[in-house]
Amino acid sequence: MSASWNFARRPFRDERPVFAAIGIALALGLLLLVANLQLYRKFSRQVEGTRAQIGWLESRRARAAKAAEDARTALNGYKLSALAQQSTGLQTIVRERRFSWLALLARLERTLPPDIRLARLSPHFDSADSVSIDMAVLGRDQDSVVSAIAALSKDPAFKAVELHSESSPERGVPEGYSFQIGLRYTPEETR
């Protein structure tokens, strides 16, 4: 059988619909390929943004964990310093409770000259072995000041004896000469 070039004879083959279907399928495939490429690029951008967001969140979490650890360390340090302050306060209270007023007053009675009267006595418990004492005393004359300071300076229980102020009867003290003395007292049990 030879192929004939007569296209007017029957049955003739019309291949145009096949070619049209193939062309439409290729165009549709190309269109879907372009759409897929656009979706891939869009997905890549979203994933890139998500990766950057995940990295930012992880760095933020690391900073927050470091800040929390620093806060815990500072809080523990504060607790320790607060405990140290409380223990110092408790030690001061213990020193105040253990302080023997009778021993101090007996020592002052033995040490001070007979013409000196004690008007005011206030201790300050600032160290473990000695006590700061401010006292106001009254004497008959100006020599009372000198004799009181000399007597206190000779006694080994009293140190750093200082005259802070003095007032005479002309300045409004009718009882005699008033003077303020500051000193450090070391009780016998700590010497």
Summary of the structure (lengths in Angstrom):
residues: 191
radius of gyration: 51.8
end to end distance: 141.1
largest distance: 162.1
contacts: 430
relative contact order: 0.08
helix: 59%
strand: 19%
